[in-house]
Structures are given as C-alpha cells and as structure tokens.
C-alpha cells in the first residue's frame, strides 16, 4: 500500500494559469548519468502521460460546438490547458532522449469517440465525461508520482498538471449541478 503524504507538504498551484511561462533556460538534457531501470520507468511514465493528454485534448476539441456559450468557453480553456500538458510531456520525453509512442493515434481515436459521442448526448454527458476522464487522470498522475523517481523539475510539472485536472473536475461538477 502506498504511503500517504502530508497534505500540508503538497505544493499548491494557481490553476487559473492555463499555460505557464517557459524560458529558454528552462530546457535541459536530463538523461545523463541515470541508470537504465530509472530511465525505463521515466520513459514509460512520460509516454503514458503524453498519450493520455492527447486523448483529453481531443475529447474537449470534439465537445466544442459553434454556439457562443459559457460551456464552450470553458471547454476551449480546458482544451488549451490539456494541449499545454501534452506539450509538457512531449518536451520531457525529448529532454530525456525519448520519442512519443507510435501508437498514440489510438488515444486520439478514443478521444474523438468520447468527445463527439458526449457532445451528441448533450451538456450533462459532456460534464459527466469530463468528470470521469479527469478523475482517471488524477489517479494516473498519483500512481506515477508515487511509482517513478522523477527529477525535481519534472515532478513539479506533473504535480501542476495534476492540480489542473483536479480543477477541471471541480468545474465540471459545478456546471453539472446547474444543468
């Protein structure tokens, strides 16, 4: 059983920031001197997060309609946020000397099915899909944060992205209540 961490020790993040600023000096090569077992776990974790974020952004893309509404505004913001997460993990993959999974297209396809399917079913289905998918993402993030020995900067990115997903859950639950 995983050890529970002290909630007071968990960093807090401003989830109103959709795309955090990055500077040229933030990028670095991270692979050097790491044992192959650790690199294997990092590679697997980053590929998992990268493909899941592709699915998440695709879900939101296909839930958005032409209607000028608050729901669409929130879906666009969520899509943008997920696109940032996707970029976060793509950057980390390359910093470690890895490539994205060649099977990631399957996650795009699943995202399309969930996104377009929930859009056809209406706002409640959109919100329920968002809550379900984001809850699974939060759990994936927690497992990977516990199971993989991340470097400090990568761990911070993962924790921020996890906090964003938690914020999405709260937003969709609030919107579901008013629907």
N, C-alpha and C positions, 0 to 999 in steps of 0.2 A: 504494500500500500504506500502511495506517495506521501511524503511528509508535507504537512500543511505549513504554509508560510504565514508569518505575521502580517496581517493586512496593513498595519501601520508602516511596515517596511516596504510595501509596494509603492512604486512611484506613481504619481498622479500625472495625467496628461490633459492638455487643453484639446478636447476633441472638436472644438469649434474650428480649429485649424485643419482645413481639408487636405492641403498639400504643404507639408513643412518645407522650409527653405533648405536648399543644399548648395554648398560652395565647392569649388574645385578641390580644395584641400580635404574635403570630407571623404574622398575616394582613396582607397589604398588596396594594395595587393595583400591578401590575407592568408594565403596557403603556406607560405614558407615556414618550415620547421615543425609543422603539425604532423602527428602520427597518422598513418593511413586509416586506422579504425575511427579516429575522431573525424577525419575528412569524410569518410564514408557516411557517418551519421549526419554531418552537416549537409552533405550533398543531398541525401535522402530527405532531410527536413526542409531544405530550401526548395527542392523540386515539388514537394507536397504543397507547401505554402503558395508557391508560384502558380501551380495549376489550379488550386482552389480559388485563388484570387481571380484568375481568368474566368472561372465559372461564375463567380459572384458579379463581376463587372458585366458579363454577358447577360445574366439574369436581369439586372437593372436596365440594361440597354433595351431589352425586348419587353420590358414592362412599361416603358415610357410611351405615352400617346401624344398626339398633336394638341390635345386640349391644354389651354393655358390655365393650369390649376396648381394649387399648393402641393398636391400629391406628386405631380410631375416635377415640380421644383425640387422637392425632397429626393425624388428618385434620381434626378440629374446630379444633385450634390453627392448622393450615396455612390452613384456610378463613378463620379470623378474621384472620390475617396478610394474606391476599390481599384481604380486604374493606377492611383499612386501606390497602393500596396503591391500591385502586380509589378510595377517598376522597382519598388524597394527590393523585392526578391530577385528580380532579374539582375539588378545591379550586384547584389550579394553573390548570386551564382557566378557572375563573371569575375568579381573580385577574388573569389576562391579558385578560379580557374575552371569552373564547370560551365556546362551548357544547359539550357532548358530541356525538359523532356520532349522527345519527338512525338509522344502520344498525347500531348496537351490538347490537341484538336478535339479529343473525345470530351474533355471538360468544357470546351466551347459548345459542343453539341448538347451536352446535358444542360448547360446554362440557357441555351436557346429554348429547349423544351420546357424547362421550369419557368423561364421568363415569359415566353409567349403564351404558354398554357395558362399561367396565373392571370395574365392580362385579359385573356378571353373570358376567364371566370369572374372578373371584377375586382374592385378595390379590396374587399375582405380577403380574397385569395392572394392578392399581391402582398398585403401586410402579413398574412399567415405564412406565406412562402418566405418572406424576408426574415421573420422571426425564427422560423425553423432552420433556414440555411445559416443565419448568423449565429444561432445557438450552437450549431455543429462546428462552426468556425472557431468560436470561443473555446470550445472543448479541445479542438485540434491544437490550437495555439498553446493551451495549458499543458497538454501532453508533451508537445515538442519543446516547450520551455523547460520542462522537468527532465526530459529524456536526453537532451543533447547539450553538450558542453559548448555553449556559444561564446564568442568573444564579446566584450562589453558593449561595443557599438552595435553589433548585430542584435544582441539581446534587447537593447533599448528600442531598436526599430520594431522588433517583434512585439514587445510589450505595448508600444504605442499603437500598432496596428490592431492588437487585441482589444485595447481600450476603445478604439474606433468602432470595432464590431459590436462591443457591448453597448455603445451609444446608439448604434443602428437598431438594436433590439428594443431599447427603451423608446426610441422614436416610433418604430412600427407598432409597438404595443399601445402607445398613447394614441396614435392615429386610428388604430383598430377600435379602440373604445369609443371614439367619436363617430364611427361609421355606422 
